[in-house]
Amino acid sequence: MAGRSLPPLHAVRAFEAAARHRSITRAADELNVTPGAVSRHVRALEQRMETALFLRRATGLDLTKAGEML
């Protein structure tokens, strides 16, 4: 595993909560942070992984195949 590092824990926690709730807002409420913070953490994780983890819809979030695998 030389040269590889784990993603930041706060980004993984934000992703996990958003995936479970299918909502950035509900994930933010659970984590006691702002929805913007959760969104930034998830986007940073997506950039790090170089793939989308969610399909963002007006009615909430859906996981992509990569998101389901994570």
C-alpha positions as CSV (number, residue, x, y, z in Angstrom):
1,M,0.0,0.0,0.0
2,A,3.0,2.3,-0.5
3,G,2.0,5.7,-1.8
4,R,-1.6,5.3,-0.9
5,S,-3.3,7.0,2.0
6,L,-6.7,6.7,3.5
7,P,-9.3,9.5,2.9
8,P,-10.0,11.9,5.7
9,L,-12.3,10.4,8.4
10,H,-14.6,13.4,8.4
11,A,-15.2,13.0,4.7
12,V,-16.0,9.3,5.1
13,R,-18.3,10.0,8.1
14,A,-20.1,12.7,6.0
15,F,-20.5,10.3,3.1
16,E,-21.8,7.5,5.3
17,A,-24.4,9.6,7.0
18,A,-25.6,11.2,3.7
19,A,-25.8,7.7,2.1
20,R,-27.8,6.3,5.0
21,H,-30.2,9.2,5.1
22,R,-30.2,9.9,1.4
23,S,-30.0,13.5,2.4
24,I,-27.3,16.1,3.0
25,T,-29.5,18.0,5.4
26,R,-30.4,15.0,7.6
27,A,-26.7,14.0,7.6
28,A,-25.7,17.5,8.7
29,D,-28.3,17.4,11.5
30,E,-26.9,14.0,12.7
31,L,-23.3,15.2,12.6
32,N,-24.1,18.6,14.1
33,V,-22.6,20.5,11.2
34,T,-24.0,22.6,8.3
35,P,-25.3,21.1,5.1
36,G,-22.6,23.0,3.3
37,A,-19.9,21.2,5.4
38,V,-21.3,17.8,4.5
39,S,-21.6,18.7,0.9
40,R,-17.9,20.0,0.8
41,H,-16.7,16.8,2.5
42,V,-18.6,14.6,0.1
43,R,-17.3,16.5,-2.9
44,A,-13.8,16.3,-1.6
45,L,-14.1,12.6,-1.3
46,E,-15.6,12.3,-4.8
47,Q,-12.6,14.4,-6.1
48,R,-10.1,12.2,-4.3
49,M,-11.7,9.0,-5.7
50,E,-12.2,10.6,-9.1
51,T,-15.8,9.5,-9.4
52,A,-19.3,10.6,-8.4
53,L,-20.7,8.8,-5.3
54,F,-24.2,10.3,-5.5
55,L,-26.7,11.2,-8.1
56,R,-28.1,14.5,-6.7
57,R,-31.8,14.9,-7.3
58,A,-34.4,17.4,-6.2
59,T,-36.0,14.7,-4.0
60,G,-32.8,13.6,-2.4
61,L,-29.7,11.5,-3.1
62,D,-29.2,8.2,-4.9
63,L,-26.0,6.2,-4.7
64,T,-24.0,5.5,-7.8
65,K,-22.4,2.1,-8.3
66,A,-19.2,3.6,-6.8
67,G,-21.1,4.9,-3.9
68,E,-22.7,1.6,-3.2
69,M,-19.3,-0.1,-3.3
70,L,-17.9,2.4,-0.9
